[in-house]
Amino acid sequence: MAELPRSIDETLTLLRAGNYVPDRSLATVLYLSLRMGRPLFLEGDAGVGKTEIAKVLAAQLGRKLIRLQCYEGLDVASAVYEWNYAAQMVDRETLVKDVFDERFLIRRPLLQALEPEPGGAPVLLIDELDRADEAFEAYLLEVLADNQVTIPELGTIRAEAAPIVIVTTNRTREIHDALKRRCLYHWIDYPDAARELEIVRTRVPGAGERLSAEVVGFVQRLRNEGLFKNPGVAETLDWATALTELDRTALDPETVSATLGVLLKYQDDIARMDAGRAKTLIGEVQAEQALRA
């Protein structure tokens, strides 16, 4: 188990060691979250790297990663605990007095995150909270504020060591202020061209310098085209990987048109990028790269 970083610079180094390229503002709030023992609430569009932060933290700190993927209808039985009713009934037949014993408890992600781990308190990722119902947010308040859950039949179960908590949301709906107050907050935006290029070089080392620069330049322009869903960093990396698999060293209109489905996930957006528009963007990107050469 690695020690928690002792400075913002060490936090930057820790993330970069896990091939995550942060800006200093993210490293700052993450450092404060770790040192203060407060959950970190990350908001931003899909694909900008929110979930990856929890994965990198767990890997670099040598901690267990516990992930609660949120969805509509998520309830206590799926997120926290439920009773093993079949085992309870068997033991009732053998006249065991207390059927609400911990040995009958099925621990779900939130309860698992409160249990001690040999490698240190785990990293708890509560992913895409905006997909869950508002009622579930209210249940999380006890977990986020006091690192505990209350089970009516057993009482309160509190963590010996607070888990490292990362909460993410794609902002498809607003999260209640009561939950945000219990966290440190950070908005993760799309990276600028320089940082996105560094991300591509780090995560897709097989892509050549020219291809990497042109991919980033093209994606940066796409985000100004008024699309229904802009491509995130995850799509940039997928596209760079796909073009590398096709042995491309530079962008060309035919390949771009054939692979737009890697970048864009809605047909209307793909239709907007017809061959003529794609060719124009490629020309702009390649002209800019030529000026820099």
N, C-alpha and C positions, 0 to 999 in steps of 0.2 A: 504494500500500500504506500503510495507516494504522499508526501506532505502537501498540504494546501499551499498555493502560491503566497508569497509574503509581500508581493508588490504587484503593481499593474504590469510592469515589464515582465515579471515572472509569469503572470497570467497570459500575456501575449506569447511568451515562449512556449508555455504549456499547450496552448491551442495550436500554434504552428507546428509543434512536434506531432500533433495528430492530423496534420495536413488541413487544418482549418485556418483560413486567412481572415482574421478579424480586423476591424478598425479599432482605434484606441478607445473610443467611447464605449464600445461593447465590452472590451477588456476591463475597463474601469468599473462598469456596473456589475460585471460578473465577479470581479475581485471583491467588491463591497458585499455582494450577496454571500460569497463564501466566508468572508471574515465576520460578517454580522449574523450569519446563520439565518438569513431571510430568504424566502422563496423568490425566484426571479421570474417575472412575468414578461414574456417575449411576444410582441405583436408585430405583424407584418404580412405581406402578401405570401401566398403559397410559393414554395420553392426558393426562398431567400436564405435558408440555412438555419432555421430556428431549431428544428428537431435534431439536427446534426450536432449542435452544441452539447446537448445532453449525452449523446453517444461518445463524443470525443472526451468529454469530462470523465465519464465512467472509465473509458479505456486508459486514459493517461493517469488517472488517480488510482487505478487498480480497484475500482469499486464495482459492485454489482449494479447493473442497470435494470430498473423495474419500470415498465412502460404501461401506462393506462391510456389506451386509445379511446377517445370519447366519441360518442355517437348519439343520435336521438333515441331516447328511451333508456339510456344508461341508468341503472339503478344500484341500490346498495348491495344487492345480492351479486351483481357482476363486478362491482368496483371495490367493495370493502370485505364482506363476509357473507356466508350463509351456513346453515346448519346441515349436517349430513343426516337427513331424516331417516334414511334406510338403516344406518348404523344405530341411530337412536332407538328405532323400533326393535331391532334385534336385542339390544341391551335391556330394553324395557321388559322383554320376555324373560330375561334372566334376572329380573327384579333389581336392576341397578337403580338406585334412588334418583340421582341427579342426571337427567338426560342432557342438561345444558352445561356440559363440561367441555373444557377446551379441547379435549381429544376428539370431540365431534365437530369442531369448528373448521370450516373450509376457508382458508385465508385467500382473499383476492388481493390485487395489487396494492391498494392503499394500506391494508393491514400488514401485508408482507413488508412494506417499506418502513414500518415502525419496529420491526424485529431486528435484534442485533445480528451483525454479520461479521465473520472472522476478519474480513479485509477492511472493516470500517463501515460506517453508515452508508447505505446505498444511495445511488442517484435515482430519484423518482421523477419520471417524465410524465406529466399530465398533458397529453398531446391533443391539440385542436379542441380546446374546451368549448369554443363557440358552437360546436356541433351538439353538445349535450343540452339538456333542458335547463331552464333557469333554476328549477327546484334543486337540481344536483349541485349547483353552485353553493347554495345555502349549506348543504351537507359538508362541503369542503372547508368551510370557515374554521371549524374546530381543528381540522387536520393542519391547515396552513398556519393558524395562529398559535396552537399549543402542541403540535406534534402528537396528537392523540385522537382516538375515536372512542365513542361510547356505545357499548353493546348492552342493550337493556337487560338481557339475561345474565350478563357477566359483570358489568360495570365498565369503568374506564380503563383502556389500555393505552399507555403512554410510552413513547420511544425513549430508550436509555440514551441514545445519541440521535440528534435530529438528522433526518435524511437531507441530502442536497436536492432541493426541489426546483424543477424547471417547468413552468406552465407556458404553453404556447396557444396562440389563437390566430386565425387567419382573418379575423374581424368581419365575419359574415353577419355577426350581430354584436351589440355592445355587451360587455361583461360588467356586472354590477360593481359599483364603487366599493362596497363592503369587502369584496374579494381583492380588488386591486390595492386597497389600503394595507393589506397584510403582506404585500409583495413589494420588491423593487421593480421598477418598470423600465422597459427599453423597447423602442421601435426599431426594427431592423428593416432598412430600406434596401432597394436595389443598389449594388455597389457601383461606384464610378468606373470608368473604363480602365484606369490603371490597376485598381484592385481586382476587377473582374479578370483582367489579363493575368495577373499574378495567380488567381485562383485556378484558371485554366492550366497554366504552366505547372502548378503544383499537383493538380488532380488528374491531368491528362498529359503526362510527360511525353507520350508518343507523338503528340501533335507538334508539327514543326512550328518555328517562330512565325513564319508568314501566315500559315493557316490559323494559328491561335489569334494573332492580331486581327485578321480579317473576320473571324467568327465573332470576336468580341465587338468589333466595330459594327458589324451587321446587326447583332442583337441589340446593341445600344440604340441604334437607329429604329429598330422595330418598336421599341418601347415608346417612341414618340409618334407612332402611326395611328394612335387612337383605337387600338385593338380592344376587343371584349376582354381578353385575358392575356396580359403581357407574359412573355416567357421569363421564368425565374432563372436563378443561377443553376438550379438542377437541370433545366432544359438546355442551358448553354453547355454544360458539361456533357450531357447526353449527345448533343449535336456535334461537339468537337470529337467525341469518341466515335460516333457514327461515320463522320467524314474521314477520320483516321483509318477506320476499318475499310473504307472504300479507297484507301491509298491516295486521297486527295492531298495536295500540298497548297492549294489555293481555291478560292470560291469560283464557281462558274455557274451561269444561269440555269443550265440543265440540271446539275446536281442539286442546287438550292431548291428548285421547284420540286424535285423528286423526294427531297428529304424534309420538307417543311413540316410534315406530320410529327417529326421528332421535336420540333420547337413549339408548334402551335397545336392546341388541343380542341379547337372549335372550327368547324367547316367555314363559317362566315369569315373568320380571321384568315384562314388559308385562301379563301376566294379573293379577299382584298389584296393579297400579295400575289397578283397575277404575274405572268412572266415579265411583263413590261416594268412593273413596279420593282420586282425583285432585281431585275437587271440594272435599274437606276440606282438602287441602294448599293449593289455590288460595285458599280462604277464609282460612286462617291467614296466608298470604303477604300478601294484600291488607289484612287487618286490621292486620298489623304495619306495612305501608307507610302506612296511614292514620294510625296513631299517630305516625309520624315526620314526617308532613306538617305 
